[in-house]
């Protein structure tokens, strides 16, 4: 019965995507990207390849998979890499990723699709990242005895697997040959329910953000804009984040420069930010005059792909998402040795919880709390430097997941 309900739910999800696709470009891409997918796979994938299949949901999970893919490619070049995405936002940005030999959408999780897909690609090993639990694919992989792993995974007692009615869903977890989890809590949760093929390896994102920081671009416009000033960067912001941050920017009496990079860059978000500013600002794309860069107090980043490099110029980072559905990456700024601040919705992100415990990060729930915290940083340079050091130490001490995972997979 549960299997029937699950498959019915999958089909209903596809129907909803189809309905939404008439007005939603992302949903339309979700459908069009899967059209004639098996014909495309049959045409492109070479039979008999020694193939490793990595599946990720979207861009964030891709960044977790990336250091493992790169490590495998470097040390075991005989393998070919198949990379699949669930979300169009990840696929569209990374469909030309050079270290993947094949990049496709993942087919909808039905028994027939799982069987056809695996007949076509015949992977030697399969790797899922973080939160990927597709019941029909996992069932088919287990039946075929294909080694299947998940890494950078997180588990909480509140997840449906561990509910009184979740026994059927836990069958999906039994398909994994081994589970690499990020923390002790995930390990303990799985062990409580009889899973002993578990290792605490940490989060491969920490290896990835370190790579990004080492390769971060110099941004000449930011160099001129900052010009030795203390800089506060607000990254991946949503309207709720901007409401309190702009309030602080407009009232700040210290000699500080601000950079704001909204999560969604479009005419609406840019108008919302610029119309709320009461201080001189400049848009990143149009900034060219040195005098303009010198006199502006705020730079608004009106493009994608800059934020990881922007953080290198910050002394404090305010991360968006904490007043909506959950914070965005706090590791990208932390790697530069700066304290991180965000809204109250952070509890599902264990790195946020741990960094708060270490004093490397803080959560605020209002403008008043943000103002008090920033004031303490700007009037106490020792505290600012100390908490920035805690942040960089956190990243450095938690690196190494990639190496541990690759050793297990390929050098046992």
N, C-alpha and C positions, 0 to 999 in steps of 0.2 A: 504493500500500500504506500509506504513512504517513497519508494522509488518512483511509483506512478505519480504521486503528488509532486515530487521534485522535477520530473520530466515535464509535467504539465506546467509547472511554474516557469521552467526555462522557456517553453514555447510561448507562454503568456508574456514573458519579458521581451521576447523577440517581436511579438505583436505590438507591444507598447512602444518599442523603438521605432517600428514602422509608422505608427500613428504620429509620434512626435517628430519624425523625420521630415514631415511636410513643412514644418516651421523651424526646425532646429538643424543647423548645418552640421553640427557634431554627430547627431544621430544619423543624419543622411550619409555621412562618411562611414559610420559604423556599419551600415548596411551595404553601401556600394563597395567598400573595401573587402567584403566577404563574398561578393558576387563572383561566380566562376573560380572560387578559391582553389578547389581541388584540381581543376584543369591547369591552373597556374603552377601549383606545386609539382604536378606530374611533369610539366614541361621543363621546370627549372632544376629540380633536385636530381642529382646524379645517382642512380641506383648503385648500391654497394659502397657508398661513402662511409667512412668511419665518422659518424655524425653525433654531435652533442646538441641536445635541444634545451635552450634556455627560454622559459616563459616568464614574462613580467606583465603586470597590469598596465602600468603607464610609465611616465618619464621618471618619477621618483624611484620606482622599483628598478628601472633600467640602470639608474646611477648606482644602485646597490649591486646589480649584476655585473656592471662594467669592469670593476677591478678583477673579478674572478675570470671573466671572459678574456681579458687582456693577459692575465697570468697564465691561463691555459694555452692561449695562442702562442705565447712566447716560449713556453717550455715543452709544449706538445703540438707542434705545427702540423702533425699528420691528421689531426682532427679537423673536421669542418664544423662550423657553428651555424645552427639554425636558431634564430631569434624570433619569438612571436610576442605580439602585443594584444591585449584586450581592448585598450582604449585608442581612439583615433589621435588623441593629443600626443601620445607617446609614439605611435607608428609614424605619423606625418613628420615629426621632427627627426626621427632616427631611422627611417627606412633606407637611408644610404649609409648607415654606419659601416665603416670600411672593414672592421674586424669580424663582421658577421657575413658568412657566405650566402645566407638566405635570410630574408626578413619578410614575415607574413603576419597577417592577423591570425589570432587563434580562432578556429571554428567554434560555433556555438556548441555547448557541452551536451550533446545528445549521444546515446549509445552508437548510432550509425556513424555520426561524424567522427567520434573517437576511433572507431575501427578503421574507417577509410583513411583518416589522417595518419595513423600509425602504420598502416600498410604501405603508404606512400613514402614516409620519411625514414622509418625503421631506425630509430635512434639507438646508439649504444648506451647512453645514459641520459637522464632527464633531470633538469634542475628548475624548481619553482622558487620564487622569491617572495618572502614575507607573508602575504595573505592569500595564497592561491590554493583553493581547495575545490577543484572541479571534480565532482563525484564520478561521473561517467569516464572521464579520461583517467582518473586515478584507478578506477576499477579495471579498466582495460590494460593499463600498464602493469598492474599487479598480476593479472591473468597471464600476461605474456612474459612475466618475470624479467621485466626491464628495470634495472636499478634506477630508482627515483628518489630524489632528495629535495629538501627545502632548506634554504639558509636565510639568515637574517630574519628569522621568524619570531613572532611575538604571540604569546598565548596568555589569556586572562580567564579566571574562573567564570566571568560573566558571559563568555562566548557560548554560542548555542551548542557546541560540542559537549560541553560539560554540564548542561542542564539535565534535569531528570528525564526529559523527553529526547535527549540528544544522542542516545546510544547508536542510532542508525547513522548519524552524521560522523560519529567517531570511526566508523568503518573506513571513511575516506583517509583518515590519518594513518591507518594501518597499511596503506599502500606505500608509504614512504619507507625506503630502506634505512634512512637515517634522517633525523631532524636536527638542524643546527639552529639554536635559539640565541636570542640576544642577551638574556639575563636569567638570573637565578629564579625569579618568579615564574617565568615561562617553564623552566626546567622542573620546578616543584609541581606546577599544575599538571604537566604531562605525566610525571612519575606517579602522582596521586591516582591517576586513572590507568595505570598499568603500562605506560610507554617507557621502556628502558633504553631504546635506541636513540638517545638524546645527548647532545653535547652543547655546552655553553661556549659559543665561539665569538660572541659579540656581534657588532654590526659592521658589515663591509662598507657602509657609508663613511665611516671614519677614515678608512684607507682612501676612499675616493675623494673626500674633501681635502685631505692632505695633498693628494695629487693635483687637485684643482688649484690649491693655494700656491703650490710650487710652480705651476704653469700660468698663473694669473697674469693677464695682460696689463701693461701700463696704459693708463688712460690720460693722455696729455691734457684734455679739457678738465678732468678732475684734479690733475696736478696743479693747474693754474687756479682753479676755483678754490681749492683747499688752501694753498699757499701758506702752510705752516699753522693754520687755524685748527682748533679742536673741532672735529666733525662728528655729528650724530647722523646715522643712516637709518631710515625707516624702510624696510624691505618687504616686498610681497604684501602690501597693505590692501585692506578692504575698506569700504566706507566707514564701518564701525571703528576701525583702528584710526583712520584719518581724523575722525571727529575729535578724539582727545589729543592726538599728536599735533594737529594743526593749531589747536588751542594753546598747546605748550609753545610751539614755534612762535606764534604771534605775540605771546607774552614774555618770552625769554629775554632777560636783561643782560645775560652774559655774552661775551664775545665768542660766538659759536656759529658754525656754518652747518646747514642741514641738507641732506640729500634724501629725496623721497622717490621710491621706485614702486609704483602700484603693481599689484598682482596681475591685473588686467589692464593692458595698455590700449586704450581706445579714446575716441573723442569725448565720451561721457566721463570717463575717469579723470582724464586730464583737465577737463573743464571744472569738474568737482573740486579738484585739488587747487588749481590756480585761482578759482573764484573765492576759495576760502582763505587764501593767503593775504596777509596785510603787510607783508615785507617784500622787498625786491627779490624777484626770482628770475631764473633763466631755464629754458628747456635745453636738455642735453643736445638734442639734434640740431638746434639752431644756434648754439653757443659758439661763437667764433672770435668776437671782439674781446681782447684781453681786459679792457676796461670794464666791459659788461660782466665778465667772469669775476673780476676783482670786487665790483660793487654789489653784486647779488649776494643775498644771505641764504638763498635756497636754490638748489638745483633739482628739477624734476626730470627723472629719467623716463623719456618717452620712447623707449624701444626695449626689445628683448635681448637677453644674452649678456647683459653688462653686469648684473648684480653681483656675481661671484667675484668680479674684479673690483667693483665699487667698495665692497666691504674692506678691502685692504687699506682704504683711506680713513676708515672710521675709528673712533675711540669708544663709541657706544653704539650698540645696534638695538633697534626696536623692530621686532618681527611681527608681521601681520598674521591674521587668522585666529588669534586668541579670543576674539569677541564674536566669532561666527562658528565655523565648523571644526576648528582646531588649528593649531599653529603650523606655520610652514617651517622649513629647515632652519634650525638654530645652530647646526654644526658648521654651516658655511661661514658665518661670521666668527664663531668661537675659535676656529682654527687660526685666526689672526691674533688671538690673544686679547679679545675685547669682551667685556661683560654683555650679556644679552637680556633684553627685557621683552615681555610679551603679555598678552591678555590672560584671562582666567581659564580658558578652555585648553588645558595642556596636559591633563592627567593621563591621557592615553599614550603619551610620548615619554618613554622611560628616560631618554636622555635629558628631557626637561626636568623631570622629577629629580634625577641624580645631580644635575647641575645646580638646581636650587639648593639641594642639601649641601653642596660644596661651597655655596656662596658665589658661584660663577654666573648665576642667572636669577632673575626675579620676575614674579608675576604681579601685575597691577590690574585693578578692577575699575579704576576711575581716573579722571584727569588729576584729581587731588593727589592720588597715590603716585602717579607718574611724575608730577611736579616735585613732590617731596623726594623721590628717589633720584631724579636727575639733578636736583639742587644739591643733594649730598655728594654726588659724583663730581660736580663742577666746583664745589667748595672744598673738596677733600681729595686732592690728587693721589695721595697715598692709597686711599680706598679704591679708587679707580684702577690704579696700576695693580694692586693686589688681586682684585677680582678678575681683571683681565688675565693675570697669570694663572689663576685657578682654571679659567676657561681653556687656555692653551694646554695646560697640564692634563685636563680631562681628555681632550682629543688625543694627545700623545700617548697617554697611558692605556687607552682603549683601542689603539691600532693593533693590527695583526690578524684580524679575522680572516682576511683573504688567504694568507699563507697557510693558516691552520686548515681551512676548508680544502684548498688545493692538495695539500699533503694527504688528507684523508681520502679524497676522491681518487687520486692517481698514483699515490706512492705507498699504499698499504702493502 
